[in-house]
Amino acid sequence: MPPVPSPLPVDFWFDPVCPWTWLTSRWMLEVRKTRPVDITWHVMSLAVLNETRLDELPEHIRDLMDRAWAPVRTLVAAQIAFGADALEPLYTALGTRYHLNQEPRTRATIEAALGEAGLPADLADAGDTDAHDEALRLSHREGITLVGSEVGSPIIAVPGPHTPSGKVAFFGPVVTPAPKGEEAARLWDGTLAVASTPGFYEIKRSRAVGPLFD
């Protein structure tokens, strides 16, 4: 029998308040069903990314950035206390509430997500303090350094020989709704093909619809 291929290590940086990131993350979970990938989740922060340009943002985005601190701080606190494996279930619980159930971005929602992920509710205390901001900023910086500050969440990185970091990294893909099954696998294969091409930078078209959740 042919040898089973080793899983491809995939690093995925996310901010849980971003609906487009949520769709990409659900696509990535579909990819895991059909391709040998090993996903490591990392926290990034749109609030950190935008903190020096808040005056340039619309009011509703500034309000979102204010509310974006607590969930990422809580995620980092969970990672510090319980390890990186805590991130996936907590992100899934938060994202389900934020994007599918349209629950408010409040402490009560974070506590409910913590409970669903099997984590203590008092981790939500971290959302009101900057105690773990150094670790949050380090995680954010590790991702954004790979792609540049002109992009946002999510960031995906895989091993690659043509870059100084040894990783091929890219923002996105931005897609709606999240592809499933073999369609998800084909998008993954194509994304890796274009992102791994030396000198490739961008494919883009205008968004005709908003995020579609199912």
N, C-alpha and C positions, 0 to 999 in steps of 0.2 A: 504494500500500500504506500502511496506517496506520503511524505511527511506532512504533518499538519503545520501550516504556516504560523509563525509567531504573531501574536496580535500586534498591530501597528499602534504605537503609543500616540495618543491624541490629547493635547492640552486644550481645554476649552475655558476661556474667561467669559464671565457673564455678570451682568447686573440684573437682579430679579425684577426690577420695576419696568424693564423694557419689553414691550409686547413682541417686537420683532426678534429679540434674543430668545424669548420663550419659544417661538415657532422654530427657530434654528436648533434649539436644544432638543425639542421633541423630534425633529428630523434626525438629529444625531443619535438619539436612542433607537430610532428605526434602523439607521445604518448599522448599529451594533448587532441587530438581529440577523443581518445578512452578510456582513463583512467582518473579518477578524480585527477588531479595534479594541483598544483598552483606553477608556476615557478617564482622564484626570481633570477634575473640575477646579477652577480657580475663581476667586472673587475679583472683579474689577468694579470701578465706581464711576458712574456718569456724573455724580456730584463732584468728585475729585477732578474729573476731566474738564468740567465746566466752571470750576470755582473762580477762575480768573476772568471769565467772560460772561458773568451772569447778567450784566447790564445790556448785553447784546441779545438776550433771549426774550421771547414773549413771556408775558406774566404767568401763563399757565405752565410753561416749562420751568420757570423759576420756582413756582410752587411745588412742582414735581421733584425738583432737585432738593428742596428742603426736606421732603418726605423720603427721599432716597437714601439718606444717611442711616436711618435706623435699621432697615433690613440688611444692608451690607455689613454694618457693624455687628449685627447679631450673627450673621453667617460666619464672620471671622472668629467671633467668640466661640461659636460651636466647633469650628475647625481646631482652634487652640485647645479646647477642653476635651474633644472627643476624636480628633483626627480628621484627615481629609475625607474619609468615608462618610462623614456626617453631612457633607455638602449636598450630594445628590438628592437624598430624601427630603432634606429641608428645602432645597430649591424647588423641588417638585411640589411640595406642600404650599410654599409661598406662591409660586407661579399659578397653581390651580386656583388659589383664592383670588389673586390679583387679576388674572386675565380671563379665566373661565367663569368664575363666580362673581367677578366685579365687586369684590369686597373692598372696603376702604383700607388705605395704607396707614393703619393705626397699630398701636401696641396690641390691642385685642386680637387683631388678625395675625400678628407675628406670634403671639402666645398660642393661638390655635394651631398654627403651622408647626410650631415646636412640639406641641403635644402629639400631633399626627406623626411626626418624624421620630417620636420616642425620645425626645430631648426635654430637659427640664425647662419649665416656663420662665424661670428667673434668668435664663440667658438673654431674655428681652431687655434686661437692665442695661446691657451693653449698648443698646440703641440710643440711650440718652447720655452717653459719655464718650469721650475721645480716647479712652484707655487703650483701645486696640487699633487706633488709627495708624500707628507706625507700621503694624503688620498689614493693615488694609492697603496703605499706600505702597508698600513694597510689592504686594501681590499685583496691584494695579499696574505698577511701573514695569514689572516683569513682562506683562502682556503688551502694554502699549508701546514699549521700547521696540518690540519686534515689528510693529506695523506703522508707527508714527501717530502723532496726536491729532491728525486731521480726520481720523475715523473714530468709531465708538464701539459699542458692545453689539454682538459678541466678537471675540477674537479666537481663532483656531490655529494651532500650530502642530506640525508633524515633523519628524526628522527629515532633513534634506541636506545634500552635500554642497549646494551652490551658494550658501550664505555664511557670513562670519559666525553667526550664532549656531550654525549646524541645524537650524530649523527652517522649514517653509511655513510662513505664517500669513494669515489673511483675515480681513474683516468680512463677516458674513458667513455664508451667503444669506441674503435677505430674500425670503420666499414666503408666499402665502397661498393656500394653506400649507402646512408641513407635509411634504410628500411621504408616502408610506410604501412599504414593501419594496418591490424591485425598482419602482420609480425613485425611491429614496436612495437605493444603492447606485443607480445610474447617475444621479446628481452628484453623489460622493465621488464616484470614479472620475466624472468630468471635472469636478472642482479640483481634485488633486492633480489632474492632468494639466489644467491651465495654470494653477498656482505654482506648480513645480517647474514651469518653463522660465528659464532665466530671462530677466528683463520684462516679464509680464507684470502689468500693474492693475488694469481695470477693465471690467465689463459692466455696463450700467444702462438702465433705461428708466424712464419716469414711472412712478408707481401709479397704477390706475385704480387700485382699491386699497383699503386699509387692511390691517391684520384680521385674518379669518381663523377662528378657533373652532375645533371640533372635538 
